[in-house]
């Protein structure tokens, strides 16, 4: 059963390690172009000393049709008025006429094993040295973090269920990472190479 590693924290993972895992399992979030600077942001959990990261993925048009909570994912969203609608956001209309602004997705089926030294904690605190873009990014991260705090027990429980089911049955659900394979490859990974 997974649990939070100490407390809820967002982490960013080493890109070389992500590419390495992706080479063995194409379900691992990584792309050859554009991922060099894009942080792989996720929630750090552990089970019996094994660390995993549950990724947060940016909102996309396809997420409009998704339920807020499903067996292998959670939408991170905020409700807002139509007058607050931003130009490039992902929105759906609520029954009361307000909007649901989909910010990101917690994608349990894409969680991967990670080892100490291959990730760093994301600093959510504002600094006087932050650029305007960094300030906007940290506002977004803090909204995501506040949302996650409210649902973290359910996130950890569903992640544990998904993981335990794959481990006990040996069946890998569609679009899901192969946890056994990734654990094996993670154990073989040498950060120096």
C-alpha positions in Angstrom: 0.0 0.0 0.0 1.4 3.3 -1.0 1.7 6.2 1.4 3.1 9.7 1.0 6.8 10.1 1.4 6.8 12.3 4.5 4.2 14.8 3.2 2.6 15.9 -0.1 5.3 17.2 -2.3 5.6 17.8 -6.0 8.8 16.6 -7.6 10.5 17.0 -11.0 12.4 14.0 -12.5 15.7 13.8 -14.3 15.0 13.8 -18.1 17.7 11.3 -18.9 16.1 8.8 -16.5 12.6 9.4 -18.1 14.0 8.8 -21.6 15.7 5.6 -20.3 12.4 4.3 -18.9 10.5 5.4 -22.0 12.8 3.4 -24.2 11.5 0.2 -22.4 7.9 1.3 -21.9 6.3 3.7 -24.3 3.6 4.6 -21.8 6.1 6.6 -19.7 5.6 10.3 -20.4 8.5 11.5 -22.5 8.8 13.0 -26.0 12.0 13.6 -28.0 11.1 17.2 -28.6 10.0 19.7 -26.0 10.6 17.6 -23.0 14.2 18.8 -22.5 12.9 21.8 -20.4 9.4 20.6 -19.4 9.4 19.3 -15.9 8.0 15.9 -15.3 5.9 17.0 -12.3 4.4 14.5 -9.9 3.4 13.3 -6.5 6.0 11.2 -4.6 4.7 8.1 -2.8 6.4 5.0 -1.4 5.7 1.4 -0.5 8.2 -0.6 1.5 11.1 1.6 0.5 10.1 1.7 -3.2 9.4 5.2 -4.4 7.0 6.0 -7.2 5.9 9.3 -8.7 2.3 9.9 -9.9 2.5 12.4 -12.7 0.4 15.5 -13.2 -0.3 16.2 -16.9 -1.4 19.5 -18.5 -5.1 19.8 -19.4 -6.0 18.9 -23.0 -9.2 19.1 -25.1 -9.8 15.4 -24.6 -10.1 15.9 -20.8 -13.4 17.8 -21.3 -15.2 14.5 -21.7 -13.6 12.9 -18.7 -15.3 12.4 -15.3 -13.8 14.3 -12.4 -12.7 11.0 -10.8 -12.2 7.7 -12.4 -10.5 4.4 -11.6 -7.1 5.6 -12.9 -7.2 9.4 -12.8 -8.4 12.6 -11.3 -9.1 15.9 -12.9 -7.7 19.0 -11.1 -10.1 21.8 -11.7 -11.6 25.0 -10.4 -15.1 26.4 -10.9 -15.3 29.9 -12.2 -17.6 32.4 -13.8 -17.8 32.8 -17.6 -16.4 36.3 -17.2 -13.2 34.8 -15.7 -12.5 32.5 -18.7 -8.9 32.7 -19.9 -8.1 32.5 -23.6 -6.2 29.2 -23.8 -7.8 27.3 -20.9 -9.8 24.1 -21.1 -13.4 24.6 -19.9 -16.7 22.7 -19.7 -20.0 24.2 -18.6 -21.5 23.1 -15.3 -25.2 22.5 -14.9 -25.6 25.9 -13.1 -24.1 27.8 -16.0 -20.7 28.4 -14.4 -17.5 26.9 -15.9 -15.2 24.1 -14.8 -11.7 25.1 -15.6 -9.7 21.9 -16.1 -6.1 22.7 -15.0 -4.4 19.3 -15.1 -4.8 15.5 -14.6 -3.4 13.2 -12.0 -2.7 10.2 -14.2 -2.3 7.1 -12.0 -1.7 4.7 -14.9 1.4 6.6 -15.9 3.1 6.4 -12.4 6.7 5.2 -12.5 9.3 4.0 -10.1 12.0 6.6 -9.1 15.1 6.6 -7.0 16.6 9.1 -4.7 19.0 11.4 -6.6 16.9 11.3 -9.8 14.4 13.9 -8.7 14.2 17.2 -6.9 11.4 18.8 -4.9 9.6 21.7 -6.6 9.8 24.9 -4.6 6.2 26.3 -4.5 7.2 29.4 -2.5 7.5 32.7 -4.2 10.8 34.4 -4.4 11.7 38.1 -5.2 14.0 36.7 -7.9 11.1 34.9 -9.7 10.4 36.1 -13.3 6.8 37.0 -14.2 6.5 33.6 -16.0 7.8 31.8 -12.9 5.3 33.7 -10.7 2.4 32.6 -12.9 3.7 29.0 -12.9 3.9 29.0 -9.1 0.4 30.3 -8.9 -0.8 27.4 -11.0 1.3 24.9 -9.0 -0.1 26.2 -5.7 -3.7 25.8 -7.1 -2.8 22.2 -8.1 -1.2 21.6 -4.7 -4.2 22.9 -2.7 -6.5 20.7 -4.8 -4.3 17.7 -4.3 -4.3 18.2 -0.5 -8.0 17.8 -0.4 -8.0 14.5 -2.3 -4.6 13.0 -1.5 -6.0 10.0 0.5 -8.1 9.0 -2.5 -5.2 9.5 -4.9 -2.9 7.3 -2.8 -5.7 4.6 -2.3 -6.5 4.4 -6.1 -2.8 4.3 -7.0 -2.3 1.5 -4.5 -5.3 -0.4 -6.0 -4.1 0.0 -9.6 -0.5 -1.1 -8.6 -1.6 -4.0 -6.5 -4.1 -5.2 -9.2 -1.4 -5.2 -11.9 1.1 -6.9 -9.6 -1.3 -9.7 -8.5 -2.9 -10.4 -11.9 0.1 -9.7 -14.1 -2.4 -7.9 -16.5 -1.4 -4.4 -17.7 -4.4 -2.2 -18.3 -4.6 -0.3 -21.6 -2.4 2.8 -21.6 -0.8 1.8 -18.3 2.9 1.6 -17.5 4.3 -1.9 -16.9 5.3 -1.6 -13.3 7.3 -4.8 -13.1 9.4 -4.0 -16.2 10.0 -0.4 -15.0 11.0 -1.5 -11.5 13.5 -3.9 -13.1 14.9 -1.2 -15.4 15.0 1.4 -12.7 17.1 -1.0 -10.6 19.5 -1.4 -13.5 19.7 2.4 -14.2 23.1 4.0 -13.8 22.9 7.8 -13.6 26.6 8.1 -14.6 26.2 6.5 -18.0 
